[in-house]
Amino acid sequence: MGRSPCYRKDYHVILLHDSSGDQNFIYDLDTVLPFPCLFDTYIEEAFKSDDDIYPEYRRKIRAVRADVYLKTFASDRSHMKDSSGKWLKPPPSYPCIETADAKMNLDDFISMDPTVGWGSVFLLPDFVHHFSRRKETKGQ
C-alpha cells in the first residue's frame, strides 16, 4: 500500500490551556473546530496518525510557556513580505512585537531543533502523552 502524499506546513500557532481540571483546551483561530476545543477532541479531529508518514516528516510541536513567550518573542514581520519587500497581505495595524534583546526571532520559535529557542520540542505522540488527561492515552 502506498503512502499518502505529504503536505508540508512550516508552522501553525495554537494556544494550549494547561488546565488544572479534567481536560486541557486548545484555542486555534484557524480551525472550524469548537473554540476553545477540548484537547483530546482537537488531537483526534485535527491530526491524522503519523504511522504512514516517513519518520523524517513526522510532526513536531514546540511548546512554550505563555510567560516565556511574552517575554521573548519578537517579529519585525519580514516573513510577511516577498523577496522585493512588498507585503504579501496587508500587515496588522498594531506595532511589531519587539523585546529589549530582539526585533526578529521567529525562526527560533518555529525551529524544531530542541537546542534552539525556548520551550520543549515534542513529537506528536509525546505531546499528546504529556498533555492529554485521558488515562488510556497516558499509558501509550
N, C-alpha and C positions, 0 to 999 in steps of 0.2 A: 504494500500500500504506500503510495507516495505521500510526501509531506505537503501540507498546505503552503500556499505562497506566504512569504514573510512580509509583514508591513512593519516598517521601522519608524518609530516616533521618537524624536530626540528627547523630549521631556514633556511631562504633564504635571501640573501642580494641583494638589488636593490638600485639604486640612483634615487631620485626624484628631478628633477629640478623644483623648485617652481618659475615659470616664471612670469614676470610682464605682459606678453602678454595674448592672448586669450586662451591658453592651457598650461597646465603643461606637462612635459615629464618624462618618466621612461627610465632609462638605465639599462638593465638587460643582463648580459653576458651569462646567461644560458637559453635563450629563442630563439625560431625561429621567434618571432615577430620582427617587424622593430626595428632598433637601431639608434637613440632613437625611442621610441614609444610614441604616444600621450597618455596622462594619461587615458582618458576615453576609448580609444581603448584597452589599456593594461588591464584595470579593466574588461572590457567586455570579452576579449579573454582569459585572464589568470586565472580568478576566476569564479567558479560557485556560485550560490546563497547559502547562509548559511541557507536558510529556512528548508532544510531537514537534517540539522546537529544538533545533540544534543547540547544544549546551552554550555555545558562544553567543547565542541570541536570546537566551532566557532572560526574563525580565528581572530587573533590579530596582530597588526603591531606596532612595536616600531619605531617612527620617531625621529631621532637625527639630529640636525643641523650639517652641514659639519664642521664648525669651532670647535664645541664641540667635535665631533667625532675625528677630527685630533689631538686635544689636550689631549684626554682622553683614546682612545682605545689602548689596549696592548694585544699582543698574543705571547706566547712562543712556539706556535704550538703543545703543548702537546695533544690537541684534535685530532691531525693528526697521533697519534701513537696508536698501540694496547696495550693490557694490559702488554705485555712483553717489551714495549718500542721500538718496531720496527715500522718504518714508514709504514702506510697503503698504501701510494703512495709517490713517491719522493717529498720532500718539495721544495718550490720555492728557487731559487738561491740567492735571496736578503735576507738581515738580518731580524731577527724578529723585530716586531714593539714593542717598549717599551716607557714608559713615565718616568718622574722623580719619579712618585708615584707607578707605577705598571709594572710588567712583564707579567701578565696574568689577564685579567678581562673580557674575552669573555662572561662568564656566566652572567655578569651584563648587557650585551648588548642583549643577547638572552632571558633573563628573561622577562616574560610578566606581572610581578608584578610591578605596577606603582610606588611602593615605593622603588624599586631597580634600580640602574643605572641612566642613563641620558636620556633626551628626554621625549616624551609623548607616552603612550600606547593607541592605538585606537582599538576598534572592527572594523572589515572591513567596515560596513556601515558608521561608524563615520569618518573613514579615507577618504572614498570616498566623504562624505558630506563636509569635511574640505578642500580637495584639488581639487575637481572637479570644472571646470569652467562652467559646464552646469547649466543653471538656473533651469531646471526641477529637477535636482539631488539635488540642494541646498535646495529645499523645502521638501524633503522626510525625 
